[in-house]
Amino acid sequence: METKTDRTNKDILVKGIKIMGISLGCMFLGPTLFYIALTNQEKPLYIPILIIAIIVCVLAVFLAFKGINTILDSMFKKK
């Protein structure tokens, strides 16, 4: 008799949750840096902080999609 093992792969699930945690951190850090950059426009570090803030915001969106995709792969992907 053949048994089906269509269970969640826990290792991949943990990896996806870690990616989502990093994404959550970037979701708070990016807008905070963006606000800091826009409130200090007369400072010499305005442009570098603004560029870093935009990169962190884009990274947050990318990691969110990658994390969700990894979590879904752990649940539904066939081996």
Biopython code that builds the backbone (N, CA, C, O; Angstrom):
import numpy as np
from Bio.PDB.StructureBuilder import StructureBuilder

atoms = [
    (1, "MET", "N", (0.838, -1.176, 0.000)),
    (1, "MET", "CA", (0.000, 0.000, 0.000)),
    (1, "MET", "C", (0.890, 1.248, 0.000)),
    (1, "MET", "O", (1.850, 1.343, 0.764)),
    (2, "GLU", "N", (0.563, 2.159, -0.836)),
    (2, "GLU", "CA", (1.347, 3.388, -0.987)),
    (2, "GLU", "C", (0.752, 4.494, -0.121)),
    (2, "GLU", "O", (-0.448, 4.765, -0.168)),
    (3, "THR", "N", (1.614, 5.122, 0.666)),
    (3, "THR", "CA", (1.135, 6.211, 1.512)),
    (3, "THR", "C", (1.539, 7.548, 0.900)),
    (3, "THR", "O", (2.625, 7.691, 0.339)),
    (4, "LYS", "N", (0.667, 8.491, 1.016)),
    (4, "LYS", "CA", (0.948, 9.841, 0.511)),
    (4, "LYS", "C", (1.563, 10.670, 1.634)),
    (4, "LYS", "O", (1.087, 10.658, 2.769)),
    (5, "THR", "N", (2.603, 11.369, 1.301)),
    (5, "THR", "CA", (3.242, 12.250, 2.284)),
    (5, "THR", "C", (3.209, 13.681, 1.761)),
    (5, "THR", "O", (4.251, 14.293, 1.523)),
    (6, "ASP", "N", (2.016, 14.198, 1.587)),
    (6, "ASP", "CA", (1.845, 15.579, 1.139)),
    (6, "ASP", "C", (1.794, 16.496, 2.357)),
    (6, "ASP", "O", (0.769, 17.107, 2.658)),
    (7, "ARG", "N", (2.912, 16.574, 3.037)),
    (7, "ARG", "CA", (2.979, 17.417, 4.223)),
    (7, "ARG", "C", (3.864, 18.623, 3.950)),
    (7, "ARG", "O", (4.603, 18.679, 2.968)),
    (8, "THR", "N", (3.759, 19.570, 4.846)),
    (8, "THR", "CA", (4.570, 20.775, 4.726)),
    (8, "THR", "C", (6.027, 20.448, 5.034)),
    (8, "THR", "O", (6.336, 19.787, 6.026)),
    (9, "ASN", "N", (6.915, 20.926, 4.164)),
    (9, "ASN", "CA", (8.350, 20.767, 4.410)),
    (9, "ASN", "C", (8.762, 21.831, 5.426)),
    (9, "ASN", "O", (8.821, 23.018, 5.106)),
    (10, "LYS", "N", (9.042, 21.397, 6.643)),
    (10, "LYS", "CA", (9.282, 22.340, 7.743)),
    (10, "LYS", "C", (10.567, 23.147, 7.578)),
    (10, "LYS", "O", (10.631, 24.301, 8.002)),
    (11, "ASP", "N", (11.583, 22.554, 6.970)),
    (11, "ASP", "CA", (12.836, 23.294, 6.773)),
    (11, "ASP", "C", (12.629, 24.479, 5.831)),
    (11, "ASP", "O", (13.115, 25.580, 6.092)),
    (12, "ILE", "N", (11.910, 24.249, 4.743)),
    (12, "ILE", "CA", (11.649, 25.333, 3.787)),
    (12, "ILE", "C", (10.694, 26.361, 4.402)),
    (12, "ILE", "O", (10.819, 27.559, 4.146)),
    (13, "LEU", "N", (9.743, 25.892, 5.213)),
    (13, "LEU", "CA", (8.820, 26.807, 5.885)),
    (13, "LEU", "C", (9.565, 27.745, 6.828)),
    (13, "LEU", "O", (9.283, 28.943, 6.853)),
    (14, "VAL", "N", (10.509, 27.221, 7.600)),
    (14, "VAL", "CA", (11.293, 28.048, 8.523)),
    (14, "VAL", "C", (12.121, 29.059, 7.746)),
    (14, "VAL", "O", (12.246, 30.215, 8.152)),
    (15, "LYS", "N", (12.692, 28.615, 6.613)),
    (15, "LYS", "CA", (13.462, 29.539, 5.772)),
    (15, "LYS", "C", (12.572, 30.684, 5.266)),
    (15, "LYS", "O", (13.000, 31.838, 5.259)),
    (16, "GLY", "N", (11.348, 30.376, 4.847)),
    (16, "GLY", "CA", (10.418, 31.402, 4.381)),
    (16, "GLY", "C", (10.023, 32.365, 5.484)),
    (16, "GLY", "O", (9.886, 33.565, 5.245)),
    (17, "ILE", "N", (9.839, 31.844, 6.698)),
    (17, "ILE", "CA", (9.470, 32.709, 7.816)),
    (17, "ILE", "C", (10.632, 33.632, 8.187)),
    (17, "ILE", "O", (10.413, 34.785, 8.558)),
    (18, "LYS", "N", (11.870, 33.128, 8.088)),
    (18, "LYS", "CA", (13.034, 33.987, 8.347)),
    (18, "LYS", "C", (13.113, 35.111, 7.310)),
    (18, "LYS", "O", (13.402, 36.258, 7.651)),
    (19, "ILE", "N", (12.859, 34.778, 6.057)),
    (19, "ILE", "CA", (12.880, 35.806, 5.005)),
    (19, "ILE", "C", (11.796, 36.849, 5.265)),
    (19, "ILE", "O", (12.020, 38.042, 5.063)),
    (20, "MET", "N", (10.624, 36.404, 5.711)),
    (20, "MET", "CA", (9.547, 37.355, 6.012)),
    (20, "MET", "C", (9.908, 38.237, 7.210)),
    (20, "MET", "O", (9.516, 39.403, 7.259)),
    (21, "GLY", "N", (10.647, 37.693, 8.168)),
    (21, "GLY", "CA", (11.093, 38.501, 9.313)),
    (21, "GLY", "C", (12.059, 39.592, 8.889)),
    (21, "GLY", "O", (11.967, 40.727, 9.358)),
    (22, "ILE", "N", (12.987, 39.250, 8.001)),
    (22, "ILE", "CA", (13.920, 40.256, 7.472)),
    (22, "ILE", "C", (13.149, 41.311, 6.691)),
    (22, "ILE", "O", (13.443, 42.503, 6.778)),
    (23, "SER", "N", (12.157, 40.856, 5.924)),
    (23, "SER", "CA", (11.327, 41.795, 5.159)),
    (23, "SER", "C", (10.576, 42.747, 6.087)),
    (23, "SER", "O", (10.455, 43.938, 5.799)),
    (24, "LEU", "N", (10.077, 42.222, 7.192)),
    (24, "LEU", "CA", (9.361, 43.069, 8.153)),
    (24, "LEU", "C", (10.280, 44.141, 8.731)),
    (24, "LEU", "O", (9.875, 45.292, 8.900)),
    (25, "GLY", "N", (11.514, 43.757, 9.030)),
    (25, "GLY", "CA", (12.483, 44.745, 9.520)),
    (25, "GLY", "C", (12.750, 45.825, 8.488)),
    (25, "GLY", "O", (12.832, 47.006, 8.824)),
    (26, "CYS", "N", (12.887, 45.417, 7.224)),
    (26, "CYS", "CA", (13.111, 46.390, 6.148)),
    (26, "CYS", "C", (11.892, 47.281, 5.934)),
    (26, "CYS", "O", (12.030, 48.439, 5.542)),
    (27, "MET", "N", (10.700, 46.746, 6.191)),
    (27, "MET", "CA", (9.470, 47.535, 6.037)),
    (27, "MET", "C", (9.399, 48.677, 7.042)),
    (27, "MET", "O", (8.775, 49.702, 6.768)),
    (28, "PHE", "N", (10.019, 48.517, 8.184)),
    (28, "PHE", "CA", (10.077, 49.599, 9.165)),
    (28, "PHE", "C", (11.294, 50.501, 8.946)),
    (28, "PHE", "O", (11.196, 51.721, 9.085)),
    (29, "LEU", "N", (12.427, 49.909, 8.606)),
    (29, "LEU", "CA", (13.658, 50.672, 8.449)),
    (29, "LEU", "C", (13.613, 51.597, 7.233)),
    (29, "LEU", "O", (14.060, 52.741, 7.317)),
    (30, "GLY", "N", (13.082, 51.120, 6.105)),
    (30, "GLY", "CA", (13.054, 51.908, 4.870)),
    (30, "GLY", "C", (12.291, 53.221, 5.001)),
    (30, "GLY", "O", (12.857, 54.282, 4.735)),
    (31, "PRO", "N", (11.020, 53.179, 5.405)),
    (31, "PRO", "CA", (10.286, 54.438, 5.570)),
    (31, "PRO", "C", (10.856, 55.352, 6.655)),
    (31, "PRO", "O", (10.765, 56.576, 6.551)),
    (32, "THR", "N", (11.442, 54.756, 7.696)),
    (32, "THR", "CA", (12.062, 55.577, 8.744)),
    (32, "THR", "C", (13.249, 56.350, 8.183)),
    (32, "THR", "O", (13.383, 57.551, 8.420)),
    (33, "LEU", "N", (14.112, 55.659, 7.438)),
    (33, "LEU", "CA", (15.241, 56.351, 6.799)),
    (33, "LEU", "C", (14.754, 57.388, 5.792)),
    (33, "LEU", "O", (15.335, 58.468, 5.677)),
    (34, "PHE", "N", (13.700, 57.065, 5.070)),
    (34, "PHE", "CA", (13.133, 57.992, 4.087)),
    (34, "PHE", "C", (12.650, 59.272, 4.777)),
    (34, "PHE", "O", (12.894, 60.376, 4.291)),
    (35, "TYR", "N", (11.965, 59.114, 5.907)),
    (35, "TYR", "CA", (11.491, 60.270, 6.660)),
    (35, "TYR", "C", (12.656, 61.098, 7.202)),
    (35, "TYR", "O", (12.633, 62.328, 7.153)),
    (36, "ILE", "N", (13.670, 60.410, 7.718)),
    (36, "ILE", "CA", (14.847, 61.114, 8.243)),
    (36, "ILE", "C", (15.535, 61.902, 7.131)),
    (36, "ILE", "O", (15.965, 63.036, 7.341)),
    (37, "ALA", "N", (15.636, 61.294, 5.946)),
    (37, "ALA", "CA", (16.288, 61.981, 4.829)),
    (37, "ALA", "C", (15.493, 63.212, 4.401)),
    (37, "ALA", "O", (16.079, 64.260, 4.128)),
    (38, "LEU", "N", (14.176, 63.098, 4.339)),
    (38, "LEU", "CA", (13.368, 64.221, 3.862)),
    (38, "LEU", "C", (13.243, 65.346, 4.888)),
    (38, "LEU", "O", (12.976, 66.488, 4.515)),
    (39, "THR", "N", (13.432, 65.042, 6.171)),
    (39, "THR", "CA", (13.352, 66.115, 7.169)),
    (39, "THR", "C", (14.677, 66.845, 7.339)),
    (39, "THR", "O", (14.719, 67.904, 7.965)),
    (40, "ASN", "N", (15.765, 66.294, 6.790)),
    (40, "ASN", "CA", (17.081, 66.932, 6.903)),
    (40, "ASN", "C", (17.656, 67.222, 5.515)),
    (40, "ASN", "O", (18.758, 66.778, 5.195)),
    (41, "GLN", "N", (16.924, 67.952, 4.707)),
    (41, "GLN", "CA", (17.350, 68.207, 3.330)),
    (41, "GLN", "C", (18.565, 69.122, 3.239)),
    (41, "GLN", "O", (19.259, 69.122, 2.222)),
    (42, "GLU", "N", (18.829, 69.887, 4.264)),
    (42, "GLU", "CA", (19.968, 70.808, 4.202)),
    (42, "GLU", "C", (21.276, 70.151, 4.646)),
    (42, "GLU", "O", (22.338, 70.761, 4.523)),
    (43, "LYS", "N", (21.218, 68.939, 5.152)),
    (43, "LYS", "CA", (22.422, 68.232, 5.617)),
    (43, "LYS", "C", (23.187, 67.643, 4.424)),
    (43, "LYS", "O", (22.587, 67.378, 3.383)),
    (44, "PRO", "N", (24.493, 67.437, 4.561)),
    (44, "PRO", "CA", (25.286, 66.895, 3.448)),
    (44, "PRO", "C", (25.010, 65.420, 3.158)),
    (44, "PRO", "O", (25.286, 64.952, 2.053)),
    (45, "LEU", "N", (24.475, 64.686, 4.120)),
    (45, "LEU", "CA", (24.191, 63.265, 3.898)),
    (45, "LEU", "C", (22.770, 63.011, 3.395)),
    (45, "LEU", "O", (22.293, 61.877, 3.451)),
    (46, "TYR", "N", (22.099, 64.035, 2.912)),
    (46, "TYR", "CA", (20.717, 63.912, 2.434)),
    (46, "TYR", "C", (20.610, 62.896, 1.298)),
    (46, "TYR", "O", (19.795, 61.976, 1.376)),
    (47, "ILE", "N", (21.403, 63.040, 0.262)),
    (47, "ILE", "CA", (21.318, 62.170, -0.916)),
    (47, "ILE", "C", (21.707, 60.720, -0.580)),
    (47, "ILE", "O", (20.973, 59.812, -0.970)),
    (48, "PRO", "N", (22.822, 60.454, 0.123)),
    (48, "PRO", "CA", (23.148, 59.051, 0.432)),
    (48, "PRO", "C", (22.090, 58.350, 1.293)),
    (48, "PRO", "O", (21.781, 57.181, 1.060)),
    (49, "ILE", "N", (21.539, 59.048, 2.276)),
    (49, "ILE", "CA", (20.508, 58.441, 3.121)),
    (49, "ILE", "C", (19.245, 58.198, 2.306)),
    (49, "ILE", "O", (18.581, 57.179, 2.498)),
    (50, "LEU", "N", (18.903, 59.102, 1.409)),
    (50, "LEU", "CA", (17.727, 58.922, 0.559)),
    (50, "LEU", "C", (17.906, 57.713, -0.364)),
    (50, "LEU", "O", (16.969, 56.936, -0.550)),
    (51, "ILE", "N", (19.075, 57.551, -0.930)),
    (51, "ILE", "CA", (19.347, 56.405, -1.808)),
    (51, "ILE", "C", (19.278, 55.097, -1.016)),
    (51, "ILE", "O", (18.697, 54.120, -1.488)),
    (52, "ILE", "N", (19.859, 55.073, 0.170)),
    (52, "ILE", "CA", (19.810, 53.871, 1.009)),
    (52, "ILE", "C", (18.373, 53.546, 1.399)),
    (52, "ILE", "O", (17.988, 52.377, 1.419)),
    (53, "ALA", "N", (17.574, 54.569, 1.709)),
    (53, "ALA", "CA", (16.179, 54.356, 2.086)),
    (53, "ALA", "C", (15.385, 53.742, 0.937)),
    (53, "ALA", "O", (14.579, 52.836, 1.150)),
    (54, "ILE", "N", (15.612, 54.232, -0.277)),
    (54, "ILE", "CA", (14.894, 53.690, -1.441)),
    (54, "ILE", "C", (15.310, 52.245, -1.689)),
    (54, "ILE", "O", (14.472, 51.404, -2.016)),
    (55, "ILE", "N", (16.592, 51.956, -1.537)),
    (55, "ILE", "CA", (17.073, 50.578, -1.732)),
    (55, "ILE", "C", (16.463, 49.646, -0.683)),
    (55, "ILE", "O", (16.067, 48.527, -1.007)),
    (56, "VAL", "N", (16.384, 50.095, 0.556)),
    (56, "VAL", "CA", (15.814, 49.261, 1.622)),
    (56, "VAL", "C", (14.320, 49.032, 1.383)),
    (56, "VAL", "O", (13.821, 47.937, 1.644)),
    (57, "CYS", "N", (13.605, 50.035, 0.894)),
    (57, "CYS", "CA", (12.174, 49.870, 0.590)),
    (57, "CYS", "C", (11.963, 48.854, -0.530)),
    (57, "CYS", "O", (11.076, 48.006, -0.440)),
    (58, "VAL", "N", (12.770, 48.937, -1.576)),
    (58, "VAL", "CA", (12.655, 47.982, -2.683)),
    (58, "VAL", "C", (13.026, 46.573, -2.194)),
    (58, "VAL", "O", (12.397, 45.591, -2.587)),
    (59, "LEU", "N", (14.037, 46.484, -1.347)),
    (59, "LEU", "CA", (14.448, 45.199, -0.791)),
    (59, "LEU", "C", (13.333, 44.583, 0.058)),
    (59, "LEU", "O", (13.148, 43.366, 0.046)),
    (60, "ALA", "N", (12.599, 45.406, 0.786)),
    (60, "ALA", "CA", (11.494, 44.908, 1.609)),
    (60, "ALA", "C", (10.414, 44.273, 0.744)),
    (60, "ALA", "O", (9.896, 43.207, 1.079)),
    (61, "VAL", "N", (10.076, 44.917, -0.359)),
    (61, "VAL", "CA", (9.055, 44.370, -1.256)),
    (61, "VAL", "C", (9.548, 43.072, -1.885)),
    (61, "VAL", "O", (8.801, 42.097, -1.963)),
    (62, "PHE", "N", (10.807, 43.054, -2.335)),
    (62, "PHE", "CA", (11.369, 41.854, -2.951)),
    (62, "PHE", "C", (11.389, 40.689, -1.967)),
    (62, "PHE", "O", (10.993, 39.575, -2.311)),
    (63, "LEU", "N", (11.850, 40.944, -0.747)),
    (63, "LEU", "CA", (11.920, 39.875, 0.250)),
    (63, "LEU", "C", (10.533, 39.391, 0.665)),
    (63, "LEU", "O", (10.366, 38.212, 0.977)),
    (64, "ALA", "N", (9.542, 40.270, 0.675)),
    (64, "ALA", "CA", (8.184, 39.849, 1.000)),
    (64, "ALA", "C", (7.670, 38.865, -0.053)),
    (64, "ALA", "O", (7.111, 37.824, 0.296)),
    (65, "PHE", "N", (7.854, 39.184, -1.330)),
    (65, "PHE", "CA", (7.425, 38.267, -2.382)),
    (65, "PHE", "C", (8.204, 36.958, -2.320)),
    (65, "PHE", "O", (7.623, 35.886, -2.487)),
    (66, "LYS", "N", (9.503, 37.034, -2.083)),
    (66, "LYS", "CA", (10.322, 35.826, -2.013)),
    (66, "LYS", "C", (9.921, 34.978, -0.804)),
    (66, "LYS", "O", (9.861, 33.753, -0.906)),
    (67, "GLY", "N", (9.652, 35.602, 0.315)),
    (67, "GLY", "CA", (9.238, 34.871, 1.512)),
    (67, "GLY", "C", (7.901, 34.182, 1.343)),
    (67, "GLY", "O", (7.737, 33.026, 1.732)),
    (68, "ILE", "N", (6.938, 34.894, 0.760)),
    (68, "ILE", "CA", (5.623, 34.287, 0.519)),
    (68, "ILE", "C", (5.751, 33.128, -0.458)),
    (68, "ILE", "O", (5.126, 32.085, -0.267)),
    (69, "ASN", "N", (6.551, 33.299, -1.495)),
    (69, "ASN", "CA", (6.752, 32.234, -2.475)),
    (69, "ASN", "C", (7.407, 31.018, -1.830)),
    (69, "ASN", "O", (7.027, 29.887, -2.132)),
    (70, "THR", "N", (8.379, 31.224, -0.952)),
    (70, "THR", "CA", (9.044, 30.117, -0.267)),
    (70, "THR", "C", (8.079, 29.386, 0.660)),
    (70, "THR", "O", (8.088, 28.157, 0.717)),
    (71, "ILE", "N", (7.259, 30.122, 1.376)),
    (71, "ILE", "CA", (6.273, 29.499, 2.267)),
    (71, "ILE", "C", (5.265, 28.677, 1.465)),
    (71, "ILE", "O", (4.920, 27.561, 1.854)),
    (72, "LEU", "N", (4.798, 29.225, 0.356)),
    (72, "LEU", "CA", (3.846, 28.482, -0.467)),
    (72, "LEU", "C", (4.496, 27.251, -1.090)),
    (72, "LEU", "O", (3.849, 26.212, -1.223)),
    (73, "ASP", "N", (5.773, 27.357, -1.474)),
    (73, "ASP", "CA", (6.480, 26.189, -2.005)),
    (73, "ASP", "C", (6.597, 25.095, -0.954)),
    (73, "ASP", "O", (6.520, 23.912, -1.284)),
    (74, "SER", "N", (6.782, 25.469, 0.294)),
    (74, "SER", "CA", (6.902, 24.463, 1.347)),
    (74, "SER", "C", (5.574, 23.729, 1.566)),
    (74, "SER", "O", (5.566, 22.581, 2.010)),
    (75, "MET", "N", (4.479, 24.375, 1.263)),
    (75, "MET", "CA", (3.163, 23.754, 1.497)),
    (75, "MET", "C", (2.643, 22.979, 0.284)),
    (75, "MET", "O", (2.072, 21.898, 0.433)),
    (76, "PHE", "N", (2.841, 23.534, -0.919)),
    (76, "PHE", "CA", (2.154, 22.982, -2.081)),
    (76, "PHE", "C", (3.047, 22.349, -3.142)),
    (76, "PHE", "O", (2.546, 21.677, -4.043)),
    (77, "LYS", "N", (4.352, 22.551, -3.054)),
    (77, "LYS", "CA", (5.225, 22.055, -4.116)),
    (77, "LYS", "C", (5.409, 20.543, -3.994)),
    (77, "LYS", "O", (5.676, 20.014, -2.915)),
    (78, "LYS", "N", (5.258, 19.872, -5.123)),
    (78, "LYS", "CA", (5.475, 18.422, -5.158)),
    (78, "LYS", "C", (6.963, 18.146, -5.282)),
    (78, "LYS", "O", (7.693, 18.897, -5.929)),
    (79, "LYS", "N", (7.402, 17.074, -4.662)),
    (79, "LYS", "CA", (8.829, 16.727, -4.713)),
    (79, "LYS", "C", (9.150, 15.970, -5.962)),
    (79, "LYS", "O", (10.302, 15.594, -6.177)),
]
sb = StructureBuilder()
sb.init_structure("model")
sb.init_model(0)
sb.init_chain("A")
sb.init_seg("    ")
for serial, (resi, resn, name, xyz) in enumerate(atoms, 1):
    if name == "N":
        sb.init_residue(resn, " ", resi, " ")
    sb.init_atom(name, np.array(xyz, "f"), 0.0, 1.0, " ", f" {name:<3s}", serial, name[0])
structure = sb.get_structure()
